[in-house]
Amino acid sequence: MFALTPCAAGCGRYALTGAPVCAIHAADPHKEALRIADYITGRERIKDLNAPGLTFENIDFSRRRFFGCNFTRSSFSRCSFGESFMRMSFFDFSHFHECDFSKSDLQFLSFGGASMLNCTFEGSELVHANFGGATITECLFNNSNLYNSRFINSELYSSDFINCNIKKTYFITAKQEGISFKSSNTAEAIFEYGEEV
């Protein structure tokens, strides 16, 4: 799991991997984001990376393998994670705009409190993923396996979950507007308290 080295500025946050300070106290946060992006794109396997609070734009992170990484409170715009492999990584309270996670194997991830606009997870394994409290707008999850994932207290707008496995997927107290579950096994999902599957 990523190292939690205190920021040298004494703010109580944790330093970025390879730096003495957090993103807020970095002299040039944009330069730090480019450094981290170069680190990721320069290798196939990324382990224990701590990169919270950074902004990434137009970066191709596809076909990489992530293990125990932290991208909490980061921002991703037009980035591709297509055909990636991720385990135990954190994207809590991050922002995603026009990002591609299609055909990926994403297990034990947390997107708690994240906001997603016009993103795709089509054809992916999203097993044991947490989207609790996330705001998801105009996103596609079609043909994905969402087994035992959580969308508790999330807000879902104009998004498609067509032909998905949603067995033991929790949508309790989730706000839903313009959502399609066509050809998905909704009888095996949990939409209300007290339901047993």
Contacts in CASP RR format, 6 or more apart in sequence:
PFRMAT RR
TARGET T0000
AUTHOR 0000-0000-0000
METHOD contacts of the structure
MODEL  1
MFALTPCAAGCGRYALTGAPVCAIHAADPHKEALRIADYITGRERIKDLN
APGLTFENIDFSRRRFFGCNFTRSSFSRCSFGESFMRMSFFDFSHFHECD
FSKSDLQFLSFGGASMLNCTFEGSELVHANFGGATITECLFNNSNLYNSR
FINSELYSSDFINCNIKKTYFITAKQEGISFKSSNTAEAIFEYGEEV
1 48 0 8 1.000
1 68 0 8 1.000
1 88 0 8 1.000
2 17 0 8 1.000
2 48 0 8 1.000
2 49 0 8 1.000
2 50 0 8 1.000
2 68 0 8 1.000
2 69 0 8 1.000
2 70 0 8 1.000
3 17 0 8 1.000
3 48 0 8 1.000
3 50 0 8 1.000
4 14 0 8 1.000
4 50 0 8 1.000
5 14 0 8 1.000
5 15 0 8 1.000
5 50 0 8 1.000
6 12 0 8 1.000
6 13 0 8 1.000
6 14 0 8 1.000
6 15 0 8 1.000
7 13 0 8 1.000
7 14 0 8 1.000
7 15 0 8 1.000
7 20 0 8 1.000
7 21 0 8 1.000
7 22 0 8 1.000
7 25 0 8 1.000
8 15 0 8 1.000
8 20 0 8 1.000
8 21 0 8 1.000
8 25 0 8 1.000
9 21 0 8 1.000
9 22 0 8 1.000
9 25 0 8 1.000
11 22 0 8 1.000
11 24 0 8 1.000
11 25 0 8 1.000
13 22 0 8 1.000
13 24 0 8 1.000
13 25 0 8 1.000
13 52 0 8 1.000
14 22 0 8 1.000
14 50 0 8 1.000
14 52 0 8 1.000
15 21 0 8 1.000
15 22 0 8 1.000
15 50 0 8 1.000
16 22 0 8 1.000
16 23 0 8 1.000
16 26 0 8 1.000
16 32 0 8 1.000
16 36 0 8 1.000
16 50 0 8 1.000
16 51 0 8 1.000
16 52 0 8 1.000
16 54 0 8 1.000
17 36 0 8 1.000
17 39 0 8 1.000
17 48 0 8 1.000
17 49 0 8 1.000
17 50 0 8 1.000
17 51 0 8 1.000
19 26 0 8 1.000
19 32 0 8 1.000
22 52 0 8 1.000
22 53 0 8 1.000
23 29 0 8 1.000
23 32 0 8 1.000
23 51 0 8 1.000
23 52 0 8 1.000
23 53 0 8 1.000
23 54 0 8 1.000
24 53 0 8 1.000
26 32 0 8 1.000
29 53 0 8 1.000
29 54 0 8 1.000
29 55 0 8 1.000
30 55 0 8 1.000
32 54 0 8 1.000
33 54 0 8 1.000
33 55 0 8 1.000
33 56 0 8 1.000
36 49 0 8 1.000
36 51 0 8 1.000
36 54 0 8 1.000
36 56 0 8 1.000
37 56 0 8 1.000
37 59 0 8 1.000
37 61 0 8 1.000
39 46 0 8 1.000
39 49 0 8 1.000
40 46 0 8 1.000
40 49 0 8 1.000
40 59 0 8 1.000
40 61 0 8 1.000
40 64 0 8 1.000
41 59 0 8 1.000
41 60 0 8 1.000
41 61 0 8 1.000
41 64 0 8 1.000
43 64 0 8 1.000
44 63 0 8 1.000
44 64 0 8 1.000
44 65 0 8 1.000
45 64 0 8 1.000
45 65 0 8 1.000
45 67 0 8 1.000
46 64 0 8 1.000
46 65 0 8 1.000
46 66 0 8 1.000
46 67 0 8 1.000
46 69 0 8 1.000
47 66 0 8 1.000
47 67 0 8 1.000
47 68 0 8 1.000
47 69 0 8 1.000
48 67 0 8 1.000
48 68 0 8 1.000
48 69 0 8 1.000
49 66 0 8 1.000
49 68 0 8 1.000
49 69 0 8 1.000
49 70 0 8 1.000
50 69 0 8 1.000
50 70 0 8 1.000
51 69 0 8 1.000
51 70 0 8 1.000
51 71 0 8 1.000
51 74 0 8 1.000
52 70 0 8 1.000
52 71 0 8 1.000
52 72 0 8 1.000
52 73 0 8 1.000
52 74 0 8 1.000
53 71 0 8 1.000
53 72 0 8 1.000
53 73 0 8 1.000
53 74 0 8 1.000
53 75 0 8 1.000
54 71 0 8 1.000
54 74 0 8 1.000
54 75 0 8 1.000
55 74 0 8 1.000
55 75 0 8 1.000
55 77 0 8 1.000
56 74 0 8 1.000
56 75 0 8 1.000
56 76 0 8 1.000
56 77 0 8 1.000
56 79 0 8 1.000
57 76 0 8 1.000
57 77 0 8 1.000
57 78 0 8 1.000
57 79 0 8 1.000
58 77 0 8 1.000
58 78 0 8 1.000
58 79 0 8 1.000
59 76 0 8 1.000
59 79 0 8 1.000
59 80 0 8 1.000
60 79 0 8 1.000
60 80 0 8 1.000
61 79 0 8 1.000
61 80 0 8 1.000
61 81 0 8 1.000
61 82 0 8 1.000
61 84 0 8 1.000
62 80 0 8 1.000
62 81 0 8 1.000
62 82 0 8 1.000
62 83 0 8 1.000
62 84 0 8 1.000
62 100 0 8 1.000
63 82 0 8 1.000
63 83 0 8 1.000
63 84 0 8 1.000
64 81 0 8 1.000
64 84 0 8 1.000
64 85 0 8 1.000
65 84 0 8 1.000
65 85 0 8 1.000
65 86 0 8 1.000
66 84 0 8 1.000
66 85 0 8 1.000
66 86 0 8 1.000
66 87 0 8 1.000
66 89 0 8 1.000
67 86 0 8 1.000
67 87 0 8 1.000
67 88 0 8 1.000
67 89 0 8 1.000
68 87 0 8 1.000
68 88 0 8 1.000
68 89 0 8 1.000
68 90 0 8 1.000
69 86 0 8 1.000
69 89 0 8 1.000
69 90 0 8 1.000
70 89 0 8 1.000
70 90 0 8 1.000
71 89 0 8 1.000
71 90 0 8 1.000
71 91 0 8 1.000
71 94 0 8 1.000
72 90 0 8 1.000
72 91 0 8 1.000
72 92 0 8 1.000
72 93 0 8 1.000
72 94 0 8 1.000
73 92 0 8 1.000
73 93 0 8 1.000
73 94 0 8 1.000
74 91 0 8 1.000
74 94 0 8 1.000
74 95 0 8 1.000
75 94 0 8 1.000
75 95 0 8 1.000
76 94 0 8 1.000
76 95 0 8 1.000
76 96 0 8 1.000
76 97 0 8 1.000
76 99 0 8 1.000
77 96 0 8 1.000
77 97 0 8 1.000
77 98 0 8 1.000
77 99 0 8 1.000
78 97 0 8 1.000
78 98 0 8 1.000
78 99 0 8 1.000
79 96 0 8 1.000
79 99 0 8 1.000
79 100 0 8 1.000
80 99 0 8 1.000
80 100 0 8 1.000
81 99 0 8 1.000
81 100 0 8 1.000
81 101 0 8 1.000
81 104 0 8 1.000
82 100 0 8 1.000
82 101 0 8 1.000
82 102 0 8 1.000
82 103 0 8 1.000
82 104 0 8 1.000
83 102 0 8 1.000
83 103 0 8 1.000
83 104 0 8 1.000
84 101 0 8 1.000
84 104 0 8 1.000
84 105 0 8 1.000
84 106 0 8 1.000
85 104 0 8 1.000
85 105 0 8 1.000
85 106 0 8 1.000
86 104 0 8 1.000
86 105 0 8 1.000
86 106 0 8 1.000
86 107 0 8 1.000
86 109 0 8 1.000
87 107 0 8 1.000
87 108 0 8 1.000
87 109 0 8 1.000
88 108 0 8 1.000
88 109 0 8 1.000
89 109 0 8 1.000
89 110 0 8 1.000
90 109 0 8 1.000
90 110 0 8 1.000
91 109 0 8 1.000
91 110 0 8 1.000
91 111 0 8 1.000
91 112 0 8 1.000
91 114 0 8 1.000
92 110 0 8 1.000
92 111 0 8 1.000
92 112 0 8 1.000
92 113 0 8 1.000
92 114 0 8 1.000
93 112 0 8 1.000
93 113 0 8 1.000
93 114 0 8 1.000
94 111 0 8 1.000
94 114 0 8 1.000
94 115 0 8 1.000
95 114 0 8 1.000
95 115 0 8 1.000
95 116 0 8 1.000
96 114 0 8 1.000
96 115 0 8 1.000
96 116 0 8 1.000
96 117 0 8 1.000
96 119 0 8 1.000
97 117 0 8 1.000
97 118 0 8 1.000
97 119 0 8 1.000
98 117 0 8 1.000
98 118 0 8 1.000
98 119 0 8 1.000
99 116 0 8 1.000
99 119 0 8 1.000
99 120 0 8 1.000
100 119 0 8 1.000
100 120 0 8 1.000
101 119 0 8 1.000
101 120 0 8 1.000
101 121 0 8 1.000
101 124 0 8 1.000
102 120 0 8 1.000
102 121 0 8 1.000
102 122 0 8 1.000
102 123 0 8 1.000
102 124 0 8 1.000
103 122 0 8 1.000
103 123 0 8 1.000
103 124 0 8 1.000
104 121 0 8 1.000
104 124 0 8 1.000
104 125 0 8 1.000
105 124 0 8 1.000
105 125 0 8 1.000
106 121 0 8 1.000
106 124 0 8 1.000
106 125 0 8 1.000
106 126 0 8 1.000
106 127 0 8 1.000
106 129 0 8 1.000
107 125 0 8 1.000
107 126 0 8 1.000
107 127 0 8 1.000
107 128 0 8 1.000
107 129 0 8 1.000
108 127 0 8 1.000
108 128 0 8 1.000
108 129 0 8 1.000
109 126 0 8 1.000
109 129 0 8 1.000
109 130 0 8 1.000
110 129 0 8 1.000
110 130 0 8 1.000
111 129 0 8 1.000
111 130 0 8 1.000
111 131 0 8 1.000
111 132 0 8 1.000
111 134 0 8 1.000
112 130 0 8 1.000
112 131 0 8 1.000
112 132 0 8 1.000
112 133 0 8 1.000
112 134 0 8 1.000
113 131 0 8 1.000
113 132 0 8 1.000
113 133 0 8 1.000
113 134 0 8 1.000
113 135 0 8 1.000
113 154 0 8 1.000
114 131 0 8 1.000
114 134 0 8 1.000
114 135 0 8 1.000
115 134 0 8 1.000
115 135 0 8 1.000
115 136 0 8 1.000
115 137 0 8 1.000
116 134 0 8 1.000
116 135 0 8 1.000
116 136 0 8 1.000
116 137 0 8 1.000
116 139 0 8 1.000
117 137 0 8 1.000
117 138 0 8 1.000
117 139 0 8 1.000
118 137 0 8 1.000
118 138 0 8 1.000
118 139 0 8 1.000
119 139 0 8 1.000
119 140 0 8 1.000
120 139 0 8 1.000
120 140 0 8 1.000
121 139 0 8 1.000
121 140 0 8 1.000
121 141 0 8 1.000
121 144 0 8 1.000
122 140 0 8 1.000
122 141 0 8 1.000
122 142 0 8 1.000
122 143 0 8 1.000
122 144 0 8 1.000
123 142 0 8 1.000
123 143 0 8 1.000
123 144 0 8 1.000
124 141 0 8 1.000
124 144 0 8 1.000
124 145 0 8 1.000
125 144 0 8 1.000
125 145 0 8 1.000
126 141 0 8 1.000
126 144 0 8 1.000
126 145 0 8 1.000
126 146 0 8 1.000
126 149 0 8 1.000
127 145 0 8 1.000
127 146 0 8 1.000
127 147 0 8 1.000
127 148 0 8 1.000
127 149 0 8 1.000
128 147 0 8 1.000
128 148 0 8 1.000
128 149 0 8 1.000
129 146 0 8 1.000
129 149 0 8 1.000
129 150 0 8 1.000
130 149 0 8 1.000
130 150 0 8 1.000
131 149 0 8 1.000
131 150 0 8 1.000
131 151 0 8 1.000
131 154 0 8 1.000
132 150 0 8 1.000
132 151 0 8 1.000
132 152 0 8 1.000
132 153 0 8 1.000
132 154 0 8 1.000
133 151 0 8 1.000
133 152 0 8 1.000
133 153 0 8 1.000
133 154 0 8 1.000
133 155 0 8 1.000
134 151 0 8 1.000
134 154 0 8 1.000
134 155 0 8 1.000
135 154 0 8 1.000
135 155 0 8 1.000
135 157 0 8 1.000
136 151 0 8 1.000
136 154 0 8 1.000
136 155 0 8 1.000
136 156 0 8 1.000
136 157 0 8 1.000
136 159 0 8 1.000
137 157 0 8 1.000
137 158 0 8 1.000
137 159 0 8 1.000
138 157 0 8 1.000
138 158 0 8 1.000
138 159 0 8 1.000
139 159 0 8 1.000
139 160 0 8 1.000
140 159 0 8 1.000
140 160 0 8 1.000
141 159 0 8 1.000
141 160 0 8 1.000
141 161 0 8 1.000
141 164 0 8 1.000
142 160 0 8 1.000
142 161 0 8 1.000
142 162 0 8 1.000
142 163 0 8 1.000
142 164 0 8 1.000
143 162 0 8 1.000
143 163 0 8 1.000
143 164 0 8 1.000
144 161 0 8 1.000
144 164 0 8 1.000
144 165 0 8 1.000
145 164 0 8 1.000
145 165 0 8 1.000
146 161 0 8 1.000
146 164 0 8 1.000
146 165 0 8 1.000
146 166 0 8 1.000
146 169 0 8 1.000
147 165 0 8 1.000
147 166 0 8 1.000
147 167 0 8 1.000
147 168 0 8 1.000
147 169 0 8 1.000
148 167 0 8 1.000
148 168 0 8 1.000
148 169 0 8 1.000
149 169 0 8 1.000
149 170 0 8 1.000
150 169 0 8 1.000
150 170 0 8 1.000
151 169 0 8 1.000
151 170 0 8 1.000
151 171 0 8 1.000
151 174 0 8 1.000
152 170 0 8 1.000
152 171 0 8 1.000
152 172 0 8 1.000
152 173 0 8 1.000
152 174 0 8 1.000
153 172 0 8 1.000
153 173 0 8 1.000
153 174 0 8 1.000
154 171 0 8 1.000
154 174 0 8 1.000
154 175 0 8 1.000
155 174 0 8 1.000
155 175 0 8 1.000
156 171 0 8 1.000
156 174 0 8 1.000
156 175 0 8 1.000
156 176 0 8 1.000
156 177 0 8 1.000
156 179 0 8 1.000
157 177 0 8 1.000
157 178 0 8 1.000
157 179 0 8 1.000
158 177 0 8 1.000
158 178 0 8 1.000
158 179 0 8 1.000
159 178 0 8 1.000
159 179 0 8 1.000
159 180 0 8 1.000
160 179 0 8 1.000
160 180 0 8 1.000
160 182 0 8 1.000
161 179 0 8 1.000
161 180 0 8 1.000
161 181 0 8 1.000
161 184 0 8 1.000
162 180 0 8 1.000
162 181 0 8 1.000
162 182 0 8 1.000
162 183 0 8 1.000
162 184 0 8 1.000
163 182 0 8 1.000
163 183 0 8 1.000
163 184 0 8 1.000
164 181 0 8 1.000
164 184 0 8 1.000
164 185 0 8 1.000
165 184 0 8 1.000
165 185 0 8 1.000
166 181 0 8 1.000
166 184 0 8 1.000
166 185 0 8 1.000
166 186 0 8 1.000
166 188 0 8 1.000
166 189 0 8 1.000
167 185 0 8 1.000
167 188 0 8 1.000
167 189 0 8 1.000
167 197 0 8 1.000
168 188 0 8 1.000
168 189 0 8 1.000
168 190 0 8 1.000
168 197 0 8 1.000
169 189 0 8 1.000
169 190 0 8 1.000
170 189 0 8 1.000
170 190 0 8 1.000
171 189 0 8 1.000
171 190 0 8 1.000
171 191 0 8 1.000
172 190 0 8 1.000
172 191 0 8 1.000
172 192 0 8 1.000
172 193 0 8 1.000
174 191 0 8 1.000
188 197 0 8 1.000
189 197 0 8 1.000
190 197 0 8 1.000
END
